[in-house]
Amino acid sequence: MKLILMALICFNTYANIHLSPPNFDSYVFVDIKKITSDIQVDFQNKEVIATTTIEFENFQSGKPIFDLVPDAIQTEINGITVDLPEISSPDGETKFRAVDKSLPAGNHRLMIKNKITENLNFTWWTGHLNMAFWMTDLNDRGYLENYIPTNLEFDQFELELNVELGSEKVNEHELFTNGELRTTPTGFHVKYPDYFTSSSLYFHLAKKDKFEKKNLSFTSMNGKVIPITIYSSNNSNVRSAETETLAVLSELEGIFGAWSHPSLVVYVAGSGGMEYAGATRTSLSALGHELIHSYFARGVMPVRGNSGWIDEAIASWRDKGYQYNPSTGFYTTSMAAHSVYRRNTDYRAYNEGAKFMAYLNYQLSDQGGLKTFLKDVYSNYKHTSITTSDFKKFLENFSGLDFTTDFARYILGQRKGHAKHEHVEENPYHPRLSKQDYLDLL
């Protein structure tokens, strides 16, 4: 029985094909085993070219679905040149890339070469490259697919990056990242944890000494020493972030349990922030919001857009002081009732979602409140991906209560009658940024 249970755990951790959206027409979603991307920087021509190899398995015959926003320069499947057209989901909710060749079930190798053009800047006066893989959960196709080919957020896989700058440039740059970093004679090699998804990776390449930074450590409650890097354009931000980071880590560990990522990277810049797995780009005011996301969002991870509300609701509930309320204060929402192909988070998670968490906190009074439940969820499901139905099931198993009516009304929009105006506003911790805003962060 123990062996069967362990096999099921391994399958759920590393082969998340059961969490993919439905296949359609001749197209099939796949399970990526490993991604290796060689990123070549050409300073003379001011170009960045990524050559990415993907080892994957499809579980039935069909045309494999991946994603990559920029057009491919070259694509090969099992050594044969193929096209990589952009296709739409059946309902038009989003777009993907698919290999234009039906493959039998089994293991395959895909090679894609593409230019990286987003969020990079060659500085002609110094001869350096500032570049980042900035991400967002507020826009469709907002993750790693903007830079290199990857899978949708449901999948977890090994990922290695080889960044080639040339021997004359490597010592003039530094790389801030949440992977295992090694400097080579000509660039950087990064290996990321195999529980990462397309929304987990933090990557920021910059001219060396462009930023003020401090390296420190935090001793976790389990005795593990967590290395921390904090950096910003001014030293005042670094000092303030150091104090706040250590305080928030102590708070979160005391409530939810030990920090589960190998390290922590904090870049203090811009307005609001964005979460990564054990990393964040954040303003000082949003730091606490972003750090809890390393527990819920990039610790316990959403499968797709319809489960993205969970972590934003939890983080916003924390921002509002872990509120406790016998009612939600709103009529209904459909924040988790979008297309099964939706990839971005419903904005109502920040307001109505936080209110729903306050309501759950009241409902769980006899079981120790929402904090006790979330600690249990994190202990049992960290580094795995969950859906809204999973969250409801965990809640009911933990409490012995039936939340079917509450989820139908407040989360799935199944309440009969006329809903009042659903309050949707931009959250100060996750504002929408323009292309220029992202470039200014480099």
N, C-alpha and C positions, 0 to 999 in steps of 0.2 A: 504493500500500500504506500509506504514512504517513497519508493522509487517511482511509482505512478504519479504521486503528488509532485515530486520534484520535476518529473518530465513535463507535467502540465505547466508548472511555474516557468520552466525554461522556454516552453513553447510560447506562453503568453508574453514573456519578456522579450524574446528575440525574433519571434515570427508572428507579427501582428496582422497578418493578412485577414484574420477574422474580424478585424476592426475597420477594414477598408470600406469605402462606399460600394454600392452595387456595381458590378461590371455591366457594360452596356454595348449593344451592337456587337462588333467583333473585337472590342477593346477589353483588356483585363488589367486589374491592379496587381502589383507584384510585391514580393518581399525582398528588399535589398539586404544583402549580407555585408557588403563593404563598398565604400567609396574611397578612391584615391585620386586626388586632384593635383596635378602639377601646374603651378601658376608661374608663368614666365613673364618677367617684367622687362620690356624693351624701352630703356630710357631714351635711346636715340630717336625712335619713332613714336615715343610716348603712347605705347600700347601695352595692354595686359591681356595675355592669352591664357586661358585655362584649358588643359587637356585632362579630361576626367574619365576614369575607368570605373564602371559600376558592375559589380558581381551580384547577380540577383537570381531569384527563383520565381517562375510563374507556376501556379498550381493547376492551371488548365490552359489549353491551347488558345491563342489569340494574339492580338497586337498589344505589346506591353505599354502601360501608361507610366509616365514620369512627369516631371515638370522642369522647365527652363524658360524664363521670360525672354532673354535675348535669343536671336536666331542662331542656330548652329552653323559653324563653318564647315564642319565635317562630322559625319556620324557613321559608325561601323557597329554591326551586331555580329558577334562571333567571327570577326574578321572580314565581313562582307559589307560593302558600302550600301547604306540605306538612307531614305529621307526621314526627317523628324518633324512632321507637320504639327501645327497647332490645331487642337480639336476642342469642341465645346462639350460640356456635360449635357445630358439629354434635355434638361430644363433650362439651359442657357445660364445657369448660376455662375459658372466659372469656366476657365479654360485649362487645358493641360497640353503636354506634348506626348506623342505616341510614336513608337517605332512603326514605320509603314511596312511591316512585314509580319505575317502571322507566324508565331513560334510554337513548337510543341511544349507541353508541360515539362519542366525540368530546369536545370541551372544554365545560365547564359552569361555572356560578358558583353557589355556595351561600352563603346568609346565615343565620347562627344567632345569636340573642340569648339570653343566659343570665345568671343571677346567679352571682357568685363569692362563695362563703361559707366556703371552707376557708382556714385560716391567714391570717386577718386580724383586726385588733383596732382598733376606734375608741376612742381614749382620751377619755372625756367631760371629764376635768378639764383637758386641754390642747387638745382639739379637733383631734387629729392622727390619721392612719391609719398603722399599722404592718402590713405585708402582705408575703407572700412566696409564691413558687411552689416550695415544698419538694417534693422528689421522692425516690423510693426504688425500687431495683431488686429489693427483697425481697418486695414485694406485687404482686398482680395489679392492673393499671390504676394504676400508681404514678407516672405521668409527667405531661406537660402536660395530658392529658385531664381532670385533676381541676379545671382552671381554665377553659380555653377549648377549643373543638373542634380536633381535630388528627388526624393519621393514626397508624398504628401505627409502631413503632420502625424498621421496614425502610425507611421513606421519608425522603428529604432534600428540603428545600424552603426557599424564601425566607420570611422571617417579619419582619413589622414590627408594633410595638406603639405605639399612641398613648394615653398615660395622661393623662386630663383631670382636674385637681384644682381648677381655678379660679384666677384671677389672685391672689386673696387668700391662697391656700394653697400655691402652687407653691414659693415661696421658703422655706417652713417645712419642706420635705421634701427628702430626697435619695434617689437611686436607685442601688443597687449592682447592676451587671449586666455580663454578658460580651458585650454587643453594642455597637454604635456609638451612643453616647448624645448626644442633643442636648436642651437645655432650651428649652422654648417659653414664650411669655408666660403660658400657662395649664397647663402640665404638662411631660411628657417624651415624646420620641420616640426609639424604639430600633429600630435595624436590625440584624438578626442575620445572620451568615454563611450562605451558601446551602448549606453542607455540613451544617448542623445537622439533627438529628432531634428527635423528641418528647422525648428525654431529655437534650438538650444545654443548654437555656436556663437561665441563672441570673438571677433577678429577686428583689430584696429592696428594698422601699420602706420608709423609716423617717423618723421625725421628725429634722429636721436637727440635727446635733451630738449625737445620742443615743449615738453610738459614738466611741471613740477610733480614729483612723485615721492611716495614713501612706501617702503616695504615693512610690514609688521606681521604679527601672528596672533591668533586667537586660540586658546586652549578650550576645546569643546568639552561638554559635560561627559563625553565618553572617553576623554583623555587624549583624543587625537588633536594634533596641532595643525590648525588651518592657516596656511600662508595667505596673506592679504596684500594686494597691491592697490593703492589709492593714488589716482593721478588727476591733475587738472591744470588749467592754464595759469592759475595763481596759487600760491602757497597757503593763503588764507582758507580757500576751499578745502585744501588737503587736510589742514589741521582740524577744521570743523567737521569734515566727513569722518576723520579718524575717531573722534569722540562719539559721534552719532552712530557710526557703524558698530563699534564695540558695545554700545548700549543696546542697540536694536538686536544684535545677535544674542546677547544675554536674555533679552525679553523673549525672543522667538524660541530659543532653546528651552527656556523655562516653561513655555506653554506647549509647544508642539514636539519637542525632542531634539536630538543632536543634529547638527548641520551635516548634510549627507553628500555634499559635493567636495571634490579634492582640494578646492581653493576658492578664493573670492577676489574678483576684480571690480573695482568701483571707479568709474570715470565721472567726475562731477563737471557737467557742462549742459548748457541749454536750459530750456524750460521743460518741466515734467520729466518723464523718463521712459525707459523700456527695459524689460527683464530678459535675461538670458540664464542659462543654468550655472549658478555660481558666479554671476557677473551682472553688471548693470551699467547703463549710461543714464545718469540721473541728475536732477537738480538736488540741492540740499533738502528742500522741502518734501521732495518725493522719495527720499532715500528709504524710509521705513516701508512705504508702499512697495517699492521695487524689491527690497530684501525679502519680504514675506513671499514674493513670487518665486523665490528659489525653493520655497516649500510647496506652494500651490501655484502651478503654471509650468514651472520647469523642474519640479520635484515630483509631485503628483500631476500628471500632464494631461491636457485635453486632447481628445482624439481628433476633433474637428471643430468648426465654428459653433455648432450647436452645444458643445460642452465647454466652450471658452468662457461662458458666463460664470462658471463655478468659481474659478480663481479670482476673477475681477470682483465678484461679489464678496468673497472672503477678504481680499485685500482692502476693499472699500469699507467693509464692516469693521476691520481693525482700525482704519483711518478715523472712523467715527467714534472710536472708544469702546469697541466690543459691546455694542448696544444690546438691550434686552427689551422685547416688546411683545405684548399679547396679541397684537394685530400687525398686519403688514403696512397698513396705511395707503394701499393702492388697490385698484379693482382687479386688474388682470394684466398679464403681458404674455407675449409669445416668443420670449427671448431664446428659447431652445426649440422652437417649432419651425425653423427655416428648412430650406432644402437640405437633404442629406449630403449634398455636395458643397455646401457653404463652408468657407474656410476662415472667415474673419468673425470677430466677436461682436455681439449685439451691444450697443452702447448703453442699453438700459441696465446692464449688469452692474454698473457703477452706483446707480441710485436705487432702483427697485430691487436689484439683486442684493445690495447691502441690507435693505429693509427686510427682505425675505430671510437673510441670515439672522437678523435680530429676532425675527419671529421664531425661527428654528431654535434659537438660544432659549427662548421662553418655553417652547414645547418640550425641550430636553432638560428642563429644570430638575426632574427627578433622577436623571442619569448623569448629572454633573455639568450640564450645559453644553453649548456648542464647542467650546474649547476642548472639552474631554473627548467629544466625538471626533473632532478634526485631528487631535493627537493620535487617536486610534487609526484613523484613515491614513495618516502619514506613516505611522509605524508599519502598517501592513501593505501599503500600496505605493510607497515612494519608488521612483524610477520606473513606474509603469504608467500606462495611458488609460484614462477612464472616460466613460460617456455619462450623459445626464441620467440615463437609466441605471447605470452602475452606482452613481452617487445616491440615488433614491433607494436602491437596494441596500447599500451600506448603511444608510440612515435607518431604515426599517429593521435591519438585522441587529443594529446596535441598540435601538430603543424599544423594540417590540411594538411600535406604533405603526399605523397605516397612514402614509402620506400621499396616497393616490389622489385624493380630492385636492389637496393643496398644490401638488405639482401640476395637475390638470388646469387649475385656475391661474396660479401665479407664474408658472414657468412655461406651460405648453399652450396657453391661450384657449383652453377648451371650455371656458365659462360661458354659459348661455346668457343672452341679453346684450345690451349695449355697453361697451366699455367706456369709461371716462377717458379723457385725454391722457395718453401715456407720456410721461415726462421724460424727454430725451435732451440731454445737454452735454456739452464737452466737459470731460473730466480734467481738472487742472494737473493731475498726475500723469495723464496720457493724452496730451493735446495732439491734434493732427499737425504734422510738420510738412513744410513745403520742400521741394528739391533743394532750394537754396539754404533752408534751415539745416538740412542734412550735410550739405557741403561745408557749412560754417562750423560744424562739429569736428571736421577732420583735423 
